[in-house]
Amino acid sequence: MVRGDPESPSEGRPKDRLEEQPRGRPKDRPEGRLKDRRRIDTGKGGETIAAAYLERMGYVVLERNYRCVFGEIDIVARDGAAICFVEVKSRRSARYGDPQLAVTRRKQEKMIRTARHYLAGRGLEDRPARFDVAAIRLSPDGAGTVELIRNAFELKP
């Protein structure tokens, strides 16, 4: 056994990548699963509130949770002639900041690719399209306030 030799089974051996400690919350612990469940419930609750709000505002919800190889769009709706791709961000507290700030440049680019796929697959490339963000702030009783940001970002050519 030679210390520092990668072939030697000593305690000084550098760890293999597979042996590194996992990052993030532990999935095998009950509290990790509980946090994941709560996060999922927050998202689904926010999407339900947003869809109802959009319908009250005159939108026609065409699809919820549209998925393709490029990503997911929470709500696809029609507002007049425009096809609207709506990202819903929900928060139970202000701890992580305003919900709409979670729609990063990377998320925008992913939504744009996904929206193009949606439009092309339905022959709607010539229709006006826009991206809206629904920021939901949930209260402890499950009710939510909605801030709708129309044309939150542009569909780039």
Buried (B, 14 or more C-beta within 10 A) or exposed (E): EEEEEEEEEEEEBEEEEEEEEEEEEEEEEEEEEEEEEEEEBBBBBBBBBBBEBBEEEEBEBBEBEBEBEBBEBBBBBBBEEBBBBBBBBBBBEEEEEEBBEBBEEEBBBBBBEBBBBBBEEEEEEEEEBBBBBBBBBBEEEEEBEBBBBEEBBEBEE
